[in-house]
Amino acid sequence: MLSVLPLRVIGEEAAAETAGAVSAAGMAVVEKWVKRSAGVKTLVATFRHERKLMTMRKPLESAGKLWYSAERGSFRLESGDPVKFVAVVRGSGELTVMFPEKKEAEVMSGEAVERSELGQAMRFLTAGFPDSMETLRKRFEIVSVTAEGDWHRIELKPAGAVPGAMVSGLFVQVATATGTPGAVHLNLRDGTRISNVFTKLEENGEIAAERFEPVLEGYKVRKK
């Protein structure tokens, strides 16, 4: 069981930091996190989700659960109680989004995912679990590593970002002693801030393949 981080989204405080070369001590924290993460083949996580929009005073909050398989390159996310939102990403890059209450779904190709704010946010959701330093450096620039009590905050920037990219910044909080990820925060270019704080992690257990196969019977489906 994780000690739960406070549910807060990184914003102006992090943006005000001066980017520069990460210290040797900071890189040691990153390497510990990546080394630990490389051993995670499957993951079941419960989390608290917060989405803060520029147009709303109070953030939207919900509980959620995530299933992830490194071997399949797939994950499934569910949020709400009862479940109001389901997202499934498969190894092909295809994203299926389902709204069980409305019985509506949207299926996006890998190309459509790249053009979608939701798609890009989903793609970065598993950034807390890189399988190697090489993979991490291909996907992100390591901007800074900052101590926060028993945790370190690792600030990442999507590598090779192109005009139209929705995600402007990514922050992963990891336990200093173990390298265990405790939270993933996203800043979007429209000012939206998304925070997922893990409350429980179960690693390397069996996950049925069917978990990553969305069942769309009875749904009105749109394809992109």
TIKENU-442345 format. One record per atom (N, C-alpha, C): residue in one letter; x, y, z. Coordinates in Angstrom, 1 decimal. Example, Ala and Ser with C-alpha at 12.3 -4.5 7.8 and 13.67 -1.06 7.14 Angstrom:
residues 2
['A',[13.2,-5.7,7.8]];
['A',[12.3,-4.5,7.8]];
['A',[13.2,-3.3,7.8]];
['S',[12.8,-2.2,7.1]];
['S',[13.7,-1.1,7.1]];
['S',[12.9,0.0,7.9]];
***
This chain:
residues 224
['M',[0.8,-1.2,0.0]];
['M',[0.0,0.0,0.0]];
['M',[0.9,1.2,0.0]];
['L',[0.5,2.2,-0.8]];
['L',[1.3,3.5,-0.9]];
['L',[0.8,4.4,0.2]];
['S',[1.8,5.2,0.7]];
['S',[1.4,6.4,1.5]];
['S',[0.8,7.4,0.6]];
['V',[-0.4,7.9,0.8]];
['V',[-1.0,8.7,-0.2]];
['V',[-0.5,10.1,-0.3]];
['L',[-0.2,10.6,-1.5]];
['L',[0.2,11.9,-1.7]];
['L',[-0.9,12.9,-1.6]];
['P',[-0.7,14.1,-1.1]];
['P',[-1.8,15.1,-1.2]];
['P',[-2.3,15.3,-2.6]];
['L',[-3.6,15.4,-2.9]];
['L',[-4.1,15.6,-4.2]];
['L',[-3.9,17.0,-4.7]];
['R',[-2.9,17.3,-5.4]];
['R',[-2.7,18.7,-5.8]];
['R',[-2.0,18.6,-7.2]];
['V',[-2.3,19.6,-8.0]];
['V',[-1.8,19.6,-9.4]];
['V',[-0.7,20.6,-9.5]];
['I',[0.4,20.2,-10.1]];
['I',[1.6,21.0,-10.3]];
['I',[1.3,22.1,-11.3]];
['G',[1.5,23.3,-10.9]];
['G',[1.2,24.4,-11.8]];
['G',[2.2,25.5,-11.9]];
['E',[1.9,26.7,-11.5]];
['E',[2.8,27.8,-11.6]];
['E',[4.0,27.6,-10.8]];
['E',[4.0,26.9,-9.7]];
['E',[5.2,26.7,-8.9]];
['E',[6.2,26.0,-9.7]];
['A',[5.9,24.9,-10.4]];
['A',[6.8,24.2,-11.2]];
['A',[7.3,25.0,-12.4]];
['A',[6.3,25.8,-13.0]];
['A',[6.6,26.5,-14.2]];
['A',[7.7,27.6,-13.9]];
['A',[7.7,28.1,-12.6]];
['A',[8.6,29.1,-12.2]];
['A',[10.0,28.7,-12.0]];
['E',[10.2,27.3,-12.0]];
['E',[11.6,26.8,-11.8]];
['E',[12.4,27.1,-13.0]];
['T',[13.7,27.3,-12.8]];
['T',[14.6,27.5,-13.9]];
['T',[15.1,26.2,-14.4]];
['A',[14.8,25.9,-15.6]];
['A',[15.3,24.6,-16.2]];
['A',[16.8,24.7,-16.4]];
['G',[17.5,23.6,-16.1]];
['G',[18.9,23.5,-16.3]];
['G',[19.3,22.1,-16.2]];
['A',[20.6,21.8,-16.2]];
['A',[21.2,20.5,-16.1]];
['A',[20.7,19.8,-14.8]];
['V',[20.3,18.6,-14.9]];
['V',[19.9,17.9,-13.7]];
['V',[21.1,17.4,-13.0]];
['S',[21.1,17.5,-11.7]];
['S',[22.3,17.1,-10.9]];
['S',[22.5,15.6,-10.9]];
['A',[23.7,15.2,-10.5]];
['A',[24.0,13.8,-10.4]];
['A',[23.0,13.1,-9.4]];
['A',[22.7,13.8,-8.3]];
['A',[21.8,13.2,-7.3]];
['A',[20.4,13.1,-7.9]];
['G',[20.0,14.1,-8.6]];
['G',[18.7,14.0,-9.3]];
['G',[18.6,12.9,-10.3]];
['M',[19.7,12.7,-11.1]];
['M',[19.7,11.6,-12.0]];
['M',[19.7,10.2,-11.3]];
['A',[20.3,10.2,-10.2]];
['A',[20.3,8.9,-9.4]];
['A',[18.8,8.5,-9.0]];
['V',[18.0,9.6,-8.7]];
['V',[16.6,9.3,-8.4]];
['V',[15.9,8.8,-9.6]];
['V',[16.1,9.5,-10.7]];
['V',[15.5,9.0,-12.0]];
['V',[15.9,7.6,-12.3]];
['E',[17.1,7.3,-12.2]];
['E',[17.6,5.9,-12.5]];
['E',[17.0,4.9,-11.6]];
['K',[16.9,5.2,-10.3]];
['K',[16.2,4.3,-9.4]];
['K',[14.8,4.0,-9.7]];
['W',[14.1,5.1,-10.1]];
['W',[12.7,5.0,-10.5]];
['W',[12.6,4.1,-11.8]];
['V',[13.4,4.3,-12.8]];
['V',[13.4,3.6,-14.0]];
['V',[13.7,2.1,-13.8]];
['K',[14.8,1.9,-13.0]];
['K',[15.2,0.5,-12.7]];
['K',[14.1,-0.3,-12.1]];
['R',[13.4,0.3,-11.1]];
['R',[12.4,-0.4,-10.4]];
['R',[11.2,-0.6,-11.4]];
['S',[10.9,0.4,-12.2]];
['S',[9.8,0.3,-13.1]];
['S',[10.0,-0.8,-14.2]];
['A',[11.2,-1.0,-14.6]];
['A',[11.5,-2.0,-15.6]];
['A',[11.1,-3.4,-15.2]];
['G',[11.0,-3.6,-13.9]];
['G',[10.6,-4.9,-13.4]];
['G',[9.1,-5.1,-13.4]];
['V',[8.3,-4.1,-13.7]];
['V',[6.9,-4.1,-13.7]];
['V',[6.3,-4.6,-15.0]];
['K',[5.8,-5.8,-15.0]];
['K',[5.3,-6.4,-16.3]];
['K',[3.8,-6.2,-16.4]];
['T',[3.1,-6.3,-15.2]];
['T',[1.7,-6.0,-15.2]];
['T',[1.4,-5.1,-14.0]];
['L',[0.3,-4.4,-14.0]];
['L',[0.0,-3.4,-12.9]];
['L',[-1.5,-3.3,-12.8]];
['V',[-2.0,-3.3,-11.6]];
['V',[-3.3,-2.9,-11.3]];
['V',[-3.2,-1.8,-10.2]];
['A',[-3.8,-0.7,-10.5]];
['A',[-3.6,0.5,-9.6]];
['A',[-5.0,1.1,-9.4]];
['T',[-5.2,1.5,-8.1]];
['T',[-6.3,2.4,-7.8]];
['T',[-5.8,3.8,-7.6]];
['F',[-6.5,4.8,-8.0]];
['F',[-6.0,6.2,-7.9]];
['F',[-7.2,7.2,-7.7]];
['R',[-6.8,8.4,-7.3]];
['R',[-7.7,9.5,-7.2]];
['R',[-7.4,10.5,-8.3]];
['H',[-8.4,10.9,-9.0]];
['H',[-8.3,11.7,-10.2]];
['H',[-8.8,13.1,-10.0]];
['E',[-8.1,14.1,-10.4]];
['E',[-8.6,15.5,-10.3]];
['E',[-8.3,16.1,-11.7]];
['R',[-9.3,16.8,-12.2]];
['R',[-9.2,17.5,-13.5]];
['R',[-9.7,19.0,-13.2]];
['K',[-8.7,19.9,-13.4]];
['K',[-9.0,21.3,-13.1]];
['K',[-9.1,22.1,-14.4]];
['L',[-10.2,22.6,-14.7]];
['L',[-10.4,23.4,-16.0]];
['L',[-10.3,24.9,-15.7]];
['M',[-9.9,25.6,-16.7]];
['M',[-9.7,27.0,-16.6]];
['M',[-11.1,27.7,-16.4]];
['T',[-12.2,27.1,-16.9]];
['T',[-13.5,27.7,-16.8]];
['T',[-14.3,27.3,-15.5]];
['M',[-13.7,26.5,-14.7]];
['M',[-14.4,26.1,-13.5]];
['M',[-13.6,26.4,-12.2]];
['R',[-14.3,26.8,-11.2]];
['R',[-13.6,27.2,-9.9]];
['R',[-13.2,25.9,-9.2]];
['K',[-14.1,24.9,-9.1]];
['K',[-13.7,23.7,-8.4]];
['K',[-13.3,22.6,-9.3]];
['P',[-12.3,21.9,-9.0]];
['P',[-11.9,20.8,-9.9]];
['P',[-12.9,19.6,-9.8]];
['L',[-12.9,18.8,-10.9]];
['L',[-13.7,17.6,-11.0]];
['L',[-12.9,16.5,-10.4]];
['E',[-13.5,15.7,-9.4]];
['E',[-12.7,14.7,-8.8]];
['E',[-13.5,13.4,-8.9]];
['S',[-12.7,12.3,-9.0]];
['S',[-13.3,10.9,-9.1]];
['S',[-12.3,9.9,-8.6]];
['A',[-12.8,8.7,-8.3]];
['A',[-11.9,7.6,-8.0]];
['A',[-11.8,6.7,-9.3]];
['G',[-10.7,6.0,-9.4]];
['G',[-10.5,5.2,-10.6]];
['G',[-9.6,4.0,-10.4]];
['K',[-9.5,3.2,-11.5]];
['K',[-8.7,2.0,-11.5]];
['K',[-8.1,1.8,-12.8]];
['L',[-6.8,1.3,-12.8]];
['L',[-6.0,1.2,-14.0]];
['L',[-5.5,-0.2,-14.1]];
['W',[-5.5,-0.9,-15.3]];
['W',[-4.9,-2.2,-15.5]];
['W',[-3.9,-1.9,-16.6]];
['Y',[-2.7,-2.4,-16.5]];
['Y',[-1.6,-2.2,-17.5]];
['Y',[-0.8,-3.4,-17.7]];
['S',[-0.5,-3.7,-19.0]];
['S',[0.3,-4.8,-19.4]];
['S',[1.4,-4.3,-20.3]];
['A',[2.7,-4.4,-19.8]];
['A',[3.8,-4.0,-20.6]];
['A',[4.0,-4.9,-21.8]];
['E',[3.8,-6.2,-21.6]];
['E',[4.0,-7.1,-22.7]];
['E',[3.0,-6.8,-23.9]];
['R',[1.8,-6.5,-23.6]];
['R',[0.8,-6.3,-24.6]];
['R',[0.8,-4.8,-25.1]];
['G',[1.5,-3.9,-24.3]];
['G',[1.5,-2.5,-24.6]];
['G',[0.1,-1.9,-24.5]];
['S',[-0.7,-2.5,-23.5]];
['S',[-2.1,-2.1,-23.4]];
['S',[-2.4,-1.7,-22.0]];
['F',[-3.5,-0.8,-21.9]];
['F',[-4.0,-0.5,-20.6]];
['F',[-5.5,-0.2,-20.6]];
['R',[-6.1,-0.3,-19.5]];
['R',[-7.5,0.0,-19.4]];
['R',[-7.7,0.9,-18.1]];
['L',[-8.5,1.9,-18.3]];
['L',[-8.8,2.8,-17.2]];
['L',[-10.3,2.9,-17.0]];
['E',[-10.7,2.9,-15.8]];
['E',[-12.1,3.1,-15.4]];
['E',[-12.2,4.2,-14.3]];
['S',[-13.2,5.1,-14.4]];
['S',[-13.3,6.1,-13.4]];
['S',[-14.8,6.3,-13.1]];
['G',[-15.0,6.7,-11.8]];
['G',[-16.4,6.9,-11.4]];
['G',[-16.9,5.7,-10.6]];
['D',[-17.9,6.0,-9.7]];
['D',[-18.5,4.9,-9.0]];
['D',[-20.0,5.3,-8.8]];
['P',[-20.9,4.6,-9.7]];
['P',[-20.6,3.6,-10.6]];
['P',[-19.7,4.1,-11.8]];
['V',[-19.1,3.2,-12.6]];
['V',[-18.2,3.6,-13.6]];
['V',[-18.9,4.5,-14.7]];
['K',[-18.3,5.6,-14.9]];
['K',[-18.9,6.6,-15.9]];
['K',[-18.0,6.7,-17.2]];
['F',[-16.8,6.3,-17.0]];
['F',[-15.8,6.5,-18.1]];
['F',[-14.9,5.3,-18.2]];
['V',[-14.7,4.8,-19.4]];
['V',[-13.8,3.7,-19.6]];
['V',[-12.9,4.0,-20.8]];
['A',[-11.6,3.8,-20.7]];
['A',[-10.7,4.0,-21.8]];
['A',[-9.8,2.8,-22.0]];
['V',[-9.7,2.3,-23.2]];
['V',[-8.8,1.1,-23.4]];
['V',[-7.9,1.4,-24.5]];
['V',[-6.6,1.3,-24.3]];
['V',[-5.6,1.5,-25.3]];
['V',[-4.9,0.1,-25.6]];
['R',[-4.9,-0.3,-26.8]];
['R',[-4.3,-1.6,-27.2]];
['R',[-2.9,-1.4,-27.8]];
['G',[-2.2,-2.5,-28.0]];
['G',[-0.8,-2.4,-28.5]];
['G',[-0.7,-1.7,-29.9]];
['S',[-1.8,-1.8,-30.7]];
['S',[-1.8,-1.1,-32.0]];
['S',[-1.8,0.4,-31.9]];
['G',[-2.1,0.9,-30.7]];
['G',[-2.3,2.3,-30.5]];
['G',[-3.7,2.8,-30.6]];
['E',[-4.6,1.9,-30.9]];
['E',[-6.0,2.2,-31.0]];
['E',[-6.6,2.5,-29.6]];
['L',[-7.4,3.6,-29.5]];
['L',[-8.0,4.0,-28.2]];
['L',[-9.5,3.8,-28.4]];
['T',[-10.1,3.1,-27.4]];
['T',[-11.6,3.1,-27.3]];
['T',[-12.0,3.7,-26.0]];
['V',[-12.9,4.7,-26.2]];
['V',[-13.5,5.4,-25.0]];
['V',[-15.0,5.1,-24.9]];
['M',[-15.4,4.7,-23.7]];
['M',[-16.8,4.3,-23.5]];
['M',[-17.4,5.1,-22.4]];
['F',[-18.7,5.4,-22.6]];
['F',[-19.5,6.1,-21.6]];
['F',[-20.7,5.2,-21.2]];
['P',[-20.5,4.3,-20.2]];
['P',[-21.5,3.3,-20.0]];
['P',[-22.9,3.8,-19.7]];
['E',[-23.1,4.9,-19.0]];
['E',[-24.4,5.5,-18.7]];
['E',[-25.1,5.9,-20.0]];
['K',[-24.4,6.4,-20.9]];
['K',[-25.1,6.9,-22.2]];
['K',[-25.1,5.8,-23.3]];
['K',[-24.3,4.7,-23.0]];
['K',[-24.1,3.7,-24.0]];
['K',[-23.6,4.2,-25.3]];
['E',[-22.6,5.1,-25.2]];
['E',[-21.9,5.7,-26.3]];
['E',[-20.4,5.4,-26.2]];
['A',[-19.8,5.2,-27.4]];
['A',[-18.4,4.9,-27.4]];
['A',[-17.7,5.5,-28.7]];
['E',[-16.4,5.8,-28.6]];
['E',[-15.7,6.3,-29.7]];
['E',[-14.4,5.5,-29.8]];
['V',[-14.1,5.1,-31.0]];
['V',[-12.9,4.3,-31.3]];
['V',[-12.0,5.2,-32.2]];
['M',[-10.8,5.4,-31.7]];
['M',[-9.8,6.3,-32.4]];
['M',[-8.6,5.4,-32.9]];
['S',[-8.2,5.6,-34.2]];
['S',[-7.0,5.0,-34.7]];
['S',[-5.8,5.7,-34.0]];
['G',[-4.6,5.0,-34.2]];
['G',[-3.4,5.6,-33.6]];
['G',[-3.2,7.1,-34.1]];
['E',[-3.5,7.3,-35.4]];
['E',[-3.3,8.6,-36.0]];
['E',[-4.3,9.6,-35.3]];
['A',[-5.6,9.2,-35.1]];
['A',[-6.5,10.1,-34.5]];
['A',[-6.2,10.4,-33.1]];
['V',[-5.6,9.4,-32.4]];
['V',[-5.2,9.7,-31.0]];
['V',[-4.2,10.8,-30.9]];
['E',[-3.3,10.9,-31.9]];
['E',[-2.3,12.0,-31.9]];
['E',[-2.9,13.4,-32.0]];
['R',[-4.1,13.4,-32.6]];
['R',[-4.7,14.7,-32.9]];
['R',[-5.7,15.1,-31.8]];
['S',[-5.9,14.2,-30.8]];
['S',[-7.0,14.4,-29.8]];
['S',[-6.3,14.7,-28.4]];
['E',[-6.9,15.7,-27.7]];
['E',[-6.5,16.0,-26.4]];
['E',[-6.6,14.8,-25.5]];
['L',[-7.8,14.2,-25.5]];
['L',[-8.0,13.0,-24.7]];
['L',[-7.0,11.9,-25.0]];
['G',[-6.8,11.7,-26.3]];
['G',[-5.9,10.7,-26.8]];
['G',[-4.5,10.9,-26.3]];
['Q',[-4.0,12.1,-26.4]];
['Q',[-2.7,12.4,-26.0]];
['Q',[-2.5,12.2,-24.4]];
['A',[-3.6,12.7,-23.7]];
['A',[-3.5,12.5,-22.2]];
['A',[-3.5,11.1,-21.9]];
['M',[-4.3,10.2,-22.5]];
['M',[-4.2,8.8,-22.3]];
['M',[-2.9,8.2,-22.6]];
['R',[-2.3,8.7,-23.6]];
['R',[-1.0,8.1,-24.0]];
['R',[0.1,8.4,-23.0]];
['F',[0.0,9.5,-22.3]];
['F',[1.0,9.8,-21.2]];
['F',[0.6,9.3,-19.9]];
['L',[-0.5,8.6,-19.7]];
['L',[-1.0,8.2,-18.4]];
['L',[0.0,7.2,-17.8]];
['T',[0.6,6.3,-18.6]];
['T',[1.5,5.3,-18.1]];
['T',[2.9,5.8,-18.0]];
['A',[3.1,7.1,-18.1]];
['A',[4.5,7.6,-18.1]];
['A',[5.2,7.3,-16.8]];
['G',[4.5,7.0,-15.7]];
['G',[5.1,6.7,-14.5]];
['G',[5.8,5.3,-14.4]];
['F',[5.7,4.6,-15.6]];
['F',[6.3,3.2,-15.6]];
['F',[7.1,3.0,-16.8]];
['P',[8.2,3.7,-17.0]];
['P',[9.1,3.5,-18.2]];
['P',[9.8,2.2,-18.0]];
['D',[10.1,1.5,-19.2]];
['D',[10.8,0.2,-19.1]];
['D',[12.3,0.3,-19.2]];
['S',[12.9,1.5,-19.5]];
['S',[14.3,1.7,-19.6]];
['S',[14.6,3.2,-19.7]];
['M',[15.9,3.5,-19.4]];
['M',[16.3,4.9,-19.6]];
['M',[16.2,5.3,-21.1]];
['E',[16.5,4.4,-22.0]];
['E',[16.5,4.7,-23.4]];
['E',[15.1,5.0,-23.8]];
['T',[14.1,4.3,-23.4]];
['T',[12.7,4.6,-23.7]];
['T',[12.3,5.9,-23.1]];
['L',[12.7,6.2,-21.9]];
['L',[12.3,7.5,-21.3]];
['L',[12.9,8.6,-22.1]];
['R',[14.2,8.5,-22.5]];
['R',[14.8,9.7,-23.2]];
['R',[14.2,9.8,-24.6]];
['K',[13.7,8.8,-25.2]];
['K',[13.1,8.9,-26.5]];
['K',[11.8,9.7,-26.4]];
['R',[11.1,9.5,-25.3]];
['R',[9.8,10.1,-25.2]];
['R',[9.8,11.4,-24.5]];
['F',[10.8,11.7,-23.6]];
['F',[10.8,12.9,-22.8]];
['F',[12.2,13.5,-22.6]];
['E',[12.2,14.8,-22.4]];
['E',[13.3,15.5,-21.9]];
['E',[13.2,15.6,-20.4]];
['I',[14.3,15.3,-19.7]];
['I',[14.2,15.4,-18.2]];
['I',[14.6,16.9,-17.9]];
['V',[13.6,17.6,-17.4]];
['V',[13.8,19.1,-17.2]];
['V',[14.4,19.3,-15.8]];
['S',[13.8,18.7,-14.7]];
['S',[14.3,19.0,-13.4]];
['S',[13.9,17.8,-12.5]];
['V',[14.6,17.7,-11.3]];
['V',[14.3,16.8,-10.3]];
['V',[14.3,17.5,-9.0]];
['T',[13.2,17.6,-8.3]];
['T',[13.1,18.4,-7.1]];
['T',[12.7,17.6,-5.9]];
['A',[13.4,17.7,-4.7]];
['A',[13.0,17.0,-3.5]];
['A',[11.8,17.6,-2.9]];
['E',[10.9,16.7,-2.4]];
['E',[9.7,17.2,-1.7]];
['E',[9.4,16.2,-0.5]];
['G',[10.1,16.4,0.6]];
['G',[10.0,15.5,1.7]];
['G',[10.5,14.1,1.4]];
['D',[9.7,13.1,1.6]];
['D',[10.1,11.8,1.3]];
['D',[9.9,11.4,-0.2]];
['W',[9.6,12.4,-1.0]];
['W',[9.3,12.2,-2.5]];
['W',[10.2,13.1,-3.3]];
['H',[10.4,12.8,-4.6]];
['H',[11.0,13.6,-5.5]];
['H',[10.0,13.9,-6.7]];
['R',[10.0,15.1,-7.2]];
['R',[9.2,15.4,-8.3]];
['R',[10.1,15.5,-9.6]];
['I',[9.8,14.7,-10.5]];
['I',[10.5,14.6,-11.8]];
['I',[9.7,15.3,-12.9]];
['E',[10.2,16.4,-13.4]];
['E',[9.5,17.2,-14.4]];
['E',[10.0,16.7,-15.8]];
['L',[9.1,16.4,-16.6]];
['L',[9.4,15.9,-18.0]];
['L',[8.7,16.8,-19.0]];
['K',[9.3,16.8,-20.2]];
['K',[8.8,17.5,-21.3]];
['K',[8.7,16.6,-22.5]];
['P',[7.6,16.5,-23.2]];
['P',[7.5,15.6,-24.3]];
['P',[8.6,15.9,-25.3]];
['A',[9.4,14.9,-25.8]];
['A',[10.5,15.1,-26.7]];
['A',[9.9,15.3,-28.1]];
['G',[10.5,16.2,-28.9]];
['G',[10.1,16.4,-30.2]];
['G',[8.7,16.9,-30.4]];
['A',[8.2,17.7,-29.4]];
['A',[6.9,18.2,-29.5]];
['A',[6.7,19.0,-30.8]];
['V',[5.5,18.8,-31.4]];
['V',[5.2,19.5,-32.6]];
['V',[4.1,20.4,-32.4]];
['P',[3.9,21.4,-33.3]];
['P',[2.7,22.3,-33.2]];
['P',[1.4,21.5,-33.1]];
['G',[0.6,21.9,-32.1]];
['G',[-0.7,21.2,-32.0]];
['G',[-0.6,20.2,-30.9]];
['A',[0.6,19.9,-30.3]];
['A',[0.7,19.0,-29.1]];
['A',[-0.1,19.6,-28.0]];
['M',[-1.0,18.7,-27.4]];
['M',[-1.9,19.2,-26.3]];
['M',[-1.2,19.2,-24.9]];
['V',[-0.2,18.2,-24.7]];
['V',[0.4,18.1,-23.4]];
['V',[1.7,19.0,-23.4]];
['S',[1.7,20.0,-22.4]];
['S',[2.8,20.9,-22.4]];
['S',[3.9,20.5,-21.3]];
['G',[3.4,19.7,-20.3]];
['G',[4.3,19.4,-19.2]];
['G',[3.8,18.1,-18.5]];
['L',[4.7,17.4,-17.9]];
['L',[4.4,16.2,-17.2]];
['L',[5.2,16.1,-16.0]];
['F',[4.6,15.7,-14.9]];
['F',[5.4,15.6,-13.6]];
['F',[5.0,14.3,-13.0]];
['V',[6.1,13.5,-12.6]];
['V',[5.9,12.3,-11.9]];
['V',[6.5,12.4,-10.5]];
['Q',[5.8,12.0,-9.5]];
['Q',[6.3,12.1,-8.1]];
['Q',[6.6,10.6,-7.7]];
['V',[7.9,10.4,-7.3]];
['V',[8.3,9.1,-6.9]];
['V',[8.9,9.1,-5.5]];
['A',[8.7,8.0,-4.8]];
['A',[9.2,7.8,-3.4]];
['A',[10.8,7.8,-3.5]];
['T',[11.4,8.6,-2.8]];
['T',[12.9,8.7,-2.8]];
['T',[13.6,7.4,-2.5]];
['A',[13.1,6.7,-1.4]];
['A',[13.7,5.5,-0.9]];
['A',[13.6,4.4,-1.9]];
['T',[12.4,4.3,-2.6]];
['T',[12.2,3.0,-3.4]];
['T',[12.0,3.3,-4.9]];
['G',[11.8,4.5,-5.3]];
['G',[11.6,4.8,-6.7]];
['G',[10.1,4.5,-7.1]];
['T',[9.2,4.2,-6.2]];
['T',[7.9,3.9,-6.5]];
['T',[7.1,5.1,-6.9]];
['P',[6.4,5.1,-8.1]];
['P',[5.6,6.3,-8.5]];
['P',[4.4,6.4,-7.6]];
['G',[4.2,7.7,-7.2]];
['G',[3.0,8.0,-6.3]];
['G',[2.0,8.8,-7.0]];
['A',[2.4,9.5,-8.1]];
['A',[1.4,10.4,-8.8]];
['A',[2.0,10.8,-10.2]];
['V',[1.0,11.0,-11.1]];
['V',[1.4,11.5,-12.4]];
['V',[0.5,12.7,-12.7]];
['H',[1.1,13.9,-13.0]];
['H',[0.4,15.1,-13.3]];
['H',[0.6,15.6,-14.7]];
['L',[-0.4,16.0,-15.4]];
['L',[-0.3,16.6,-16.7]];
['L',[-0.8,18.0,-16.8]];
['N',[0.0,18.8,-17.5]];
['N',[-0.5,20.2,-17.8]];
['N',[-0.8,20.2,-19.3]];
['L',[-2.0,20.6,-19.7]];
['L',[-2.3,20.8,-21.1]];
['L',[-2.2,22.2,-21.5]];
['R',[-2.0,22.4,-22.8]];
['R',[-1.8,23.7,-23.3]];
['R',[-3.0,24.7,-23.2]];
['D',[-4.2,24.1,-23.0]];
['D',[-5.3,25.0,-22.8]];
['D',[-5.5,25.4,-21.4]];
['G',[-4.6,25.0,-20.5]];
['G',[-4.7,25.4,-19.1]];
['G',[-5.3,24.3,-18.2]];
['T',[-5.8,23.3,-18.8]];
['T',[-6.3,22.2,-18.0]];
['T',[-5.2,21.5,-17.3]];
['R',[-5.5,21.1,-16.0]];
['R',[-4.5,20.4,-15.2]];
['R',[-5.1,19.1,-14.7]];
['I',[-4.4,18.0,-14.9]];
['I',[-4.9,16.6,-14.6]];
['I',[-3.9,16.0,-13.6]];
['S',[-4.5,15.5,-12.5]];
['S',[-3.7,14.8,-11.5]];
['S',[-4.2,13.4,-11.2]];
['N',[-3.4,12.4,-11.2]];
['N',[-3.7,11.1,-10.8]];
['N',[-2.8,10.6,-9.7]];
['V',[-3.4,10.5,-8.5]];
['V',[-2.6,10.1,-7.3]];
['V',[-2.9,8.6,-7.0]];
['F',[-1.9,7.8,-7.1]];
['F',[-2.1,6.3,-6.8]];
['F',[-2.3,6.1,-5.3]];
['T',[-3.3,5.3,-5.0]];
['T',[-3.5,4.9,-3.6]];
['T',[-3.2,3.5,-3.3]];
['K',[-3.1,2.6,-4.4]];
['K',[-2.7,1.2,-4.2]];
['K',[-2.1,0.7,-5.5]];
['L',[-1.0,0.0,-5.4]];
['L',[-0.4,-0.6,-6.6]];
['L',[-0.2,-2.1,-6.4]];
['E',[-0.7,-2.9,-7.3]];
['E',[-0.5,-4.4,-7.3]];
['E',[0.3,-4.7,-8.6]];
['E',[1.5,-5.3,-8.4]];
['E',[2.4,-5.5,-9.5]];
['E',[2.6,-6.9,-9.9]];
['N',[2.7,-7.2,-11.2]];
['N',[3.1,-8.5,-11.7]];
['N',[2.1,-9.7,-11.3]];
['G',[0.9,-9.3,-11.2]];
['G',[-0.1,-10.4,-11.1]];
['G',[-0.7,-10.7,-12.4]];
['E',[-1.6,-11.7,-12.5]];
['E',[-2.2,-12.1,-13.7]];
['E',[-3.4,-11.2,-14.1]];
['I',[-3.4,-10.7,-15.3]];
['I',[-4.5,-9.9,-15.8]];
['I',[-5.1,-10.6,-17.1]];
['A',[-6.3,-11.0,-17.1]];
['A',[-6.9,-11.7,-18.2]];
['A',[-6.9,-10.8,-19.5]];
['A',[-6.6,-11.4,-20.6]];
['A',[-6.5,-10.7,-21.9]];
['A',[-7.8,-10.0,-22.2]];
['E',[-8.9,-10.5,-21.7]];
['E',[-10.2,-9.9,-22.0]];
['E',[-10.3,-8.6,-21.4]];
['R',[-9.6,-8.3,-20.4]];
['R',[-9.6,-7.0,-19.8]];
['R',[-9.3,-5.8,-20.8]];
['F',[-8.5,-6.2,-21.8]];
['F',[-8.1,-5.1,-22.7]];
['F',[-8.9,-5.2,-24.1]];
['E',[-10.0,-5.9,-24.0]];
['E',[-10.9,-6.0,-25.2]];
['E',[-12.2,-5.4,-24.9]];
['P',[-12.4,-4.1,-25.3]];
['P',[-13.7,-3.4,-25.0]];
['P',[-14.9,-4.1,-25.6]];
['V',[-15.9,-4.3,-24.8]];
['V',[-17.2,-4.9,-25.3]];
['V',[-18.1,-3.8,-25.6]];
['L',[-18.4,-3.7,-26.9]];
['L',[-19.2,-2.6,-27.4]];
['L',[-20.6,-2.9,-27.8]];
['E',[-21.0,-4.1,-27.5]];
['E',[-22.4,-4.6,-27.8]];
['E',[-23.4,-3.7,-27.1]];
['G',[-24.4,-3.1,-27.8]];
['G',[-25.4,-2.2,-27.3]];
['G',[-25.0,-0.8,-27.2]];
['Y',[-23.8,-0.5,-27.7]];
['Y',[-23.3,0.9,-27.7]];
['Y',[-23.5,1.6,-29.1]];
['K',[-23.7,2.8,-29.1]];
['K',[-23.6,3.6,-30.3]];
['K',[-22.2,4.0,-30.5]];
['V',[-21.5,3.6,-31.6]];
['V',[-20.1,3.7,-31.7]];
['V',[-19.8,4.7,-32.9]];
['R',[-18.9,5.6,-32.6]];
['R',[-18.3,6.5,-33.6]];
['R',[-16.9,6.1,-33.8]];
['K',[-16.4,6.2,-35.1]];
['K',[-15.0,5.8,-35.4]];
['K',[-14.3,7.0,-36.0]];
['K',[-13.0,7.2,-35.6]];
['K',[-12.2,8.3,-36.1]];
['K',[-10.9,7.7,-36.6]];
***
